[in-house]
Amino acid sequence: MTSDTTQTEQVASETENHTTADLGALLAPVRVVLWDFDGPICRLFAGHSAQRVAVGLVEWLEMQGLRGLLTERERKSPDPHAVLRAVDLRHPGSDLVAELEERLTQEELKATASAMPTAWADPLIRTLAAVDRRLAITTNNSPRVVTTYLKSRGLTSCFVPHIYGRTRDLHLLKPDPDCLNRALRAVGAAPAAALMIGDTPSDCLAARRAGVPFLGYARNKEKEELLRDAGATNVVDSLEPVLEAVRSQA
């Protein structure tokens, strides 16, 4: 794991520049920050390929004689969540889905050992907590995985107990706003007093459905374009200016 002081940006800045004043205006009314996990906080599968995990889930299904359960496109998906969603769509709430979800959780847990912290995420989290912002994680990953990672970074106290991740109700994964709504109810905050930091179109859509302002994090041009296409108007390619904006308001 890299330390806060040695984290460096992996991609040159290509996204629209945001001044401290711009971000300050966005952050001014915020009392609660809802974080997506894989992306804004860390690259969970940096050393444990998500595509290999997806392939492993498909192979397991085939070993159960269930090759025909997935379409050809679903079998080739590099996203393990897409495989999980596809099976749940056909057999919602079944033991098969429960077993597949547990297999994915175990792979996510393995991935935490080689997860790469997102540059500036750790100090931003600690600074937000220090200036009395409430923090919650709203993710499609398993909450067990989030807890394991946070413990490894010494960040548990910044979030616990507000970790809202994947449940057995897989139809409520983002872009459904369920995890955001659970977080808002738990902290007693209105959507307008919150901000979500996410890196995918599903994050953006979930925030919009929950009525929560959204800040996109895009580590490369492709991710920025996907966020813009989803309607994100505030996108940064580094969390450093967000940290500077928070510090300027302290």
C-alpha positions in Angstrom: 0.0 0.0 0.0 1.3 3.5 -0.7 1.3 6.2 2.0 -0.6 9.5 1.9 2.7 11.3 1.2 3.8 9.1 -1.6 0.5 8.9 -3.6 0.9 10.3 -7.1 -1.4 10.9 -9.9 -1.1 8.1 -12.5 -2.7 10.0 -15.4 -1.9 13.5 -16.7 -4.6 16.1 -16.1 -7.0 16.2 -19.1 -10.4 17.0 -17.5 -11.9 20.5 -17.1 -10.0 22.5 -14.5 -11.8 23.4 -11.3 -10.6 26.2 -9.2 -10.7 26.1 -5.4 -13.5 28.7 -5.6 -15.6 26.6 -8.0 -15.3 23.5 -5.7 -15.7 25.6 -2.7 -19.1 26.8 -3.9 -20.1 23.1 -4.6 -18.9 22.1 -1.1 -20.3 25.0 0.9 -23.8 23.6 1.6 -22.5 20.0 2.1 -22.9 18.4 5.5 -22.7 14.7 4.3 -20.3 13.2 1.7 -21.4 9.9 0.2 -18.5 8.1 -1.4 -18.5 5.4 -4.0 -15.8 2.9 -3.0 -14.0 1.3 -6.0 -12.7 4.3 -7.9 -12.8 7.4 -5.7 -11.3 5.7 -2.6 -9.2 3.0 -4.2 -8.7 0.9 -7.3 -9.9 -2.3 -5.8 -8.9 -4.6 -8.7 -5.5 -2.9 -9.4 -3.7 -6.2 -8.7 -6.5 -8.7 -9.0 -8.2 -8.4 -12.4 -11.9 -7.8 -12.3 -12.1 -9.4 -15.8 -10.5 -12.6 -14.4 -13.0 -12.6 -11.6 -15.9 -12.3 -14.1 -14.4 -15.2 -16.1 -14.2 -17.2 -13.0 -17.8 -16.7 -12.1 -18.9 -17.7 -15.7 -16.7 -20.8 -15.5 -18.3 -21.7 -12.2 -21.7 -21.4 -13.7 -20.7 -23.6 -16.6 -19.4 -26.2 -14.2 -22.9 -26.3 -12.6 -24.3 -27.0 -16.1 -25.7 -23.5 -16.4 -23.9 -22.2 -19.5 -27.2 -21.4 -21.2 -28.2 -19.1 -18.3 -26.1 -16.3 -19.8 -26.1 -14.7 -23.2 -22.9 -14.7 -25.2 -22.4 -11.0 -24.4 -22.9 -11.6 -20.7 -20.4 -14.5 -20.7 -17.8 -12.2 -22.2 -18.5 -9.2 -19.9 -15.4 -8.0 -18.0 -17.6 -6.8 -15.2 -18.3 -9.4 -12.4 -21.3 -7.3 -11.3 -22.8 -7.7 -14.8 -22.6 -11.5 -14.4 -24.2 -11.4 -11.0 -27.0 -9.1 -12.2 -27.7 -11.3 -15.1 -28.2 -14.4 -12.9 -30.3 -12.5 -10.4 -32.5 -11.3 -13.2 -33.4 -14.9 -14.1 -33.3 -16.4 -10.6 -33.9 -13.6 -8.2 -33.3 -14.4 -4.5 -32.3 -18.0 -5.3 -29.6 -20.0 -3.5 -27.7 -19.9 -6.8 -27.6 -16.1 -6.7 -26.5 -16.2 -3.0 -23.7 -18.6 -3.8 -22.5 -16.5 -6.7 -22.7 -13.3 -4.6 -20.6 -15.0 -1.9 -18.0 -16.1 -4.5 -17.8 -12.5 -5.8 -17.4 -11.2 -2.2 -14.5 -13.6 -1.6 -12.8 -12.4 -4.8 -13.3 -8.8 -3.7 -11.8 -9.6 -0.3 -8.7 -11.1 -2.0 -8.4 -7.9 -4.1 -8.1 -5.7 -1.0 -4.6 -6.9 -0.4 -3.4 -5.3 -3.7 -5.9 -2.5 -4.0 -4.3 0.9 -4.9 -5.4 3.9 -2.9 -6.7 6.7 -5.0 -4.3 9.7 -4.9 -5.4 12.2 -2.3 -8.4 10.1 -1.1 -7.0 9.3 2.3 -6.1 12.9 3.3 -9.4 14.2 1.9 -11.4 11.7 3.9 -9.5 12.5 7.1 -9.8 16.3 6.5 -13.6 16.0 5.8 -14.0 14.1 9.0 -11.9 16.6 10.9 -14.1 19.5 9.8 -17.2 17.7 10.9 -18.6 16.4 7.6 -20.5 13.2 8.0 -19.1 10.5 5.7 -20.8 7.4 4.3 -19.9 4.8 1.7 -22.5 4.0 -0.9 -21.2 1.2 -3.1 -22.1 -1.9 -5.1 -19.2 -3.8 -3.5 -19.7 -5.9 -0.4 -19.7 -4.0 2.9 -17.3 -6.7 4.2 -14.8 -5.7 1.6 -15.1 -2.0 2.3 -14.6 -2.6 6.1 -11.5 -4.7 5.4 -10.0 -2.0 3.2 -10.7 0.8 5.5 -9.2 -1.0 8.4 -6.0 -1.5 6.4 -5.8 2.2 5.8 -6.7 3.3 9.3 -9.9 5.0 8.0 -12.5 2.9 9.8 -13.4 5.6 12.3 -14.1 8.1 9.5 -17.1 6.1 8.2 -18.3 3.4 10.6 -21.2 2.6 11.0 -22.2 4.3 7.7 -21.2 1.7 5.1 -24.0 0.9 2.7 -23.0 -1.8 0.2 -24.4 -4.7 -1.7 -27.2 -6.7 -0.2 -29.0 -9.8 -1.3 -31.5 -7.5 -3.0 -29.4 -7.2 -6.2 -32.0 -5.3 -8.1 -31.2 -2.4 -5.7 -27.6 -2.0 -6.9 -26.8 1.4 -8.4 -28.1 3.0 -10.5 -30.9 2.4 -8.1 -30.5 5.0 -5.4 -31.2 2.5 -2.5 -27.8 2.7 -0.9 -27.8 6.5 -1.1 -31.2 6.7 0.5 -30.2 4.3 3.2 -27.2 6.5 4.0 -29.3 9.7 4.0 -31.9 8.2 6.3 -29.3 6.9 8.7 -27.5 10.2 9.1 -30.7 12.3 9.1 -29.7 14.4 6.1 -31.7 16.0 3.3 -30.4 15.2 -0.2 -29.5 18.8 -0.9 -27.2 18.8 2.1 -25.2 15.9 0.7 -22.7 15.3 -2.1 -21.8 12.1 -3.8 -18.3 11.4 -5.1 -18.4 8.7 -7.8 -16.7 7.6 -10.9 -19.3 5.8 -13.0 -22.5 6.7 -14.9 -24.4 4.4 -12.5 -23.1 6.6 -9.6 -24.2 9.7 -11.4 -27.7 8.3 -12.2 -28.2 7.0 -8.6 -27.3 10.5 -7.2 -29.7 12.2 -9.6 -32.5 9.8 -8.6 -31.8 10.4 -4.9 -31.7 14.2 -5.5 -28.1 14.4 -4.3 -25.5 16.7 -6.0 -22.8 14.8 -7.7 -19.0 15.2 -8.2 -17.5 12.9 -10.7 -13.9 11.6 -10.4 -12.4 10.5 -13.7 -8.9 9.1 -13.7 -8.7 9.2 -17.5 -10.4 10.8 -20.5 -12.5 7.8 -21.2 -14.1 7.8 -17.7 -14.6 11.6 -18.0 -16.5 11.2 -21.3 -18.7 8.5 -19.8 -19.5 10.7 -16.8 -20.2 13.7 -19.1 -22.5 11.6 -21.3 -24.4 10.5 -18.1 -25.0 14.2 -17.3 -22.3 14.9 -14.8 -21.4 18.6 -14.9 -18.8 18.7 -12.1 -15.9 16.3 -12.9 -12.3 16.3 -11.6 -9.4 14.2 -12.6 -7.7 14.5 -9.2 -9.0 14.8 -5.6 -6.2 17.2 -4.7 -8.2 20.4 -5.7 -11.2 19.0 -3.7 -8.9 18.7 -0.7 -7.6 22.2 -1.2 -11.2 23.5 -1.3 -12.1 21.8 1.9 -9.0 23.1 3.6 -9.8 26.7 2.4 -13.1 26.5 4.2 -11.8 25.1 7.5 
